[in-house]
Amino acid sequence: MNIHKTAIVSPKAKLGKNVKVGPYTIIEEDVEIGEGTYIGPHVFIGKYTKIGKDSQVFPFASIGTIPQDLKFGGEKSEVWIGNNNVIREFVTINRGTKVGGGITKLGNYNLVMAYAHVAHDCIIGNHVILANAATLAGHIEIEDYATVGGLVAIHQFVRVGTHAFIGGASGIVQDIPPYVLAAGNHAKLYGINVVGLKRKNFPKETLDALKRAYKVIFRSELLLKDAIQKARREVASLPEVENFIRFIENSKRGITR
């Protein structure tokens, strides 16, 4: 381990092999950091935080602080961060709450850009990008490979589906389905994220089926339940199409239209 002499690291913290800690960083007790992770200068990592292997935390990030929730009563809650994540300058990630399950969680290979905020009880998947100053309220779920643009604000309890792309400076108050483009304040949908899906090597058959399902559900002027039934009858039964439809069916907050 390479810990700068000005850093304050609790003897009750567990640091893996080849962990580097920069100047003036504070790491509290009951913190676990996996091998090969770099913690830059002036970082604060609060207790009950776990960070996996080969991640990078840049200056002035604050991870594991108590939630900004007036109902929080000081109970033990945690932040879990997986492997190979990049957390840039001034990012804030809060612990969970008892009501929300007690854990704020980020998966693997995520990029959290400068000034982004991840509030209590958020669940973020893998390969997610949160651009500069993206702001997540509590209890938000973001699925794998989603991208949230800069200065986006997302309301609590919203879900963002896999491979969705949210344009910058958007306000999100309802769920964003998988594979779509969304933008605006309040946000609207602008079709399937074709460019993003092509970059991920989705086959043409899948793209065509998703576009057809989108058109039936959002442009047919049918009631949502009738549009879903029509999509299931008329669109090729591919896993991505079923995931798209099932996400919409299971929405509790309502779907952005």
Stockholm file with secondary structure:
# STOCKHOLM 1.0

chainA/1-257         MNIHKTAIVSPKAKLGKNVKVGPYTIIEEDVEIGEGTYIGPHVFIGKYTKIGKDSQVFPFASIGTIPQDLKFGGEKSEVWIGNNNVIREFVTINRGTKVGGGITKLGNYNLVMAYAHVAHDCIIGNHVILANAATLAGHIEIEDYATVGGLVAIHQFVRVGTHAFIGGASGIVQDIPPYVLAAGNHAKLYGINVVGLKRKNFPKETLDALKRAYKVIFRSELLLKDAIQKARREVASLPEVENFIRFIENSKRGITR
#=GR chainA/1-257 SS CEECTTCEECTTCEECTTCEECTTCEECTTCEECTTCEECTTCEECTTEEECSSCEECTTCEEEECCSCTTCCSCCCEEEECSSCEECTTCEEECCCTTTTSEEEECSSCEECTTCEECTTCEECSSCEECTTCEECTTCEECTTCEECTTCEECTTCEECTTCEECTTCEECSBBCTTEEEEEBTEEEEEECHHHHHHTTCCHHHHHHHHHHHHHHHHSCCCHHHHHHHHHHHSCCCHHHHHHHHHHHTCSSCBCC
#=GC SS_cons         CEECTTCEECTTCEECTTCEECTTCEECTTCEECTTCEECTTCEECTTEEECSSCEECTTCEEEECCSCTTCCSCCCEEEECSSCEECTTCEEECCCTTTTSEEEECSSCEECTTCEECTTCEECSSCEECTTCEECTTCEECTTCEECTTCEECTTCEECTTCEECTTCEECSBBCTTEEEEEBTEEEEEECHHHHHHTTCCHHHHHHHHHHHHHHHHSCCCHHHHHHHHHHHSCCCHHHHHHHHHHHTCSSCBCC
//
